[in-house]
Amino acid sequence: MKTILVIGIGAGNPEYITVQAVKALNRVDVFFLMDKGSDKDALNRLRKDICERYITDRHYRIVEALNPERQREGVAYRQAVDNLNSEKQQTFERLIAEELAEGECGAFLVWGDPSLYDSTMRILEAIIEGGRHELQYEVIPGITSVQALTARHRTSLNHIGRSVQITTGRRLAEGFPENADSVVVMLDAKNTYTSLQDHDLDVYWGAYLGTPDEILIAGKLRDVAQEIERVRKAAREANGWIMDTYLLKRSGQDDLDR
Ligand SMILES: C[S@@+](CC[C@H](N)C(=O)[O-])C[C@H]1O[C@@H](n2cnc3c(N)ncnc32)[C@H](O)[C@@H]1O
């Protein structure tokens, strides 16, 4: 039997790592790092720093593999994601077959938490279902970019007793959800918040959260939307890539609750 640990490493700050994750890191023989190209070198640099910083008295190996890219043109989004996951599955299977010996422990260091917009667990389930590998896996939770965002802005996710929705820029483009007062938006490459300026919303925006490049902006959406768009564009150009998340809250809802 081979064991895989899916370890949530937090979303940017090496100190986001939990005690449980540190213990898990110290069980690992082989770390599998998926290389997303030079833009995101910084993310794998952080993964290596975490290994150097928290693993004591243990010899481990790092195996890097090229992460397949999602096809962006000429195919529907859902199909492109399915294709991507099946290519990733092939890569994972090869790594597990060729780089991990029987009885050894391998690990994927997942950005933030493995339950949030991440396919690692889905892919491992598909591999186990395929039946070609004797494999078990464990999941260690991590601090998501959502928690990093709310902590840095010192704000709660929800208004008192109200609902929160976590969604993507693509979904938000369909409109602000009727059944939630707070919406966290991830994976938004298109500044979708700019289309909601006629709503009475507060925005809490964060880029590169937990890293030395972190940027925070908050305020009434209609007052700060242009500033976010400008700062976001400049940061993206300066760094070659951007990771940002924002929380939109209907203004004044806590007053209604009292
Ligand atoms: C594929 S999802 C992975 C989410 C991750 N599993 C988590 O728990 O946060 C990637 C998206 O997460 C958000 N994100 C991740 N890390 C971030 C960070 N340090 N700062 C701002 N947003 C971040 C961005 O919206 C990015 O597009």
The ligand as an ORCA input file, in Angstrom:
! r2SCAN-3c Opt
* xyz 0 1
  C      -7.846     27.411     -7.626
  S      -8.385     28.474     -6.335
  C      -7.620     27.726     -4.950
  C      -8.178     28.201     -3.634
  C      -7.428     27.616     -2.451
  N      -7.588     26.170     -2.366
  C      -7.844     28.242     -1.122
  O      -8.129     27.475     -0.170
  O      -7.837     29.464     -1.007
  C      -7.372     29.874     -6.672
  C      -8.058     31.187     -6.286
  O      -7.967     31.352     -4.886
  C      -7.797     32.705     -4.570
  N      -6.518     32.844     -3.844
  C      -5.698     31.833     -3.480
  N      -4.665     32.300     -2.777
  C      -4.823     33.636     -2.689
  C      -4.068     34.670     -2.064
  N      -2.943     34.411     -1.395
  N      -4.528     35.937     -2.188
  C      -5.673     36.217     -2.835
  N      -6.419     35.279     -3.437
  C      -6.005     34.003     -3.361
  C      -7.832     33.482     -5.881
  O      -9.166     33.881     -6.107
  C      -7.420     32.431     -6.875
  O      -7.930     32.725     -8.156
*
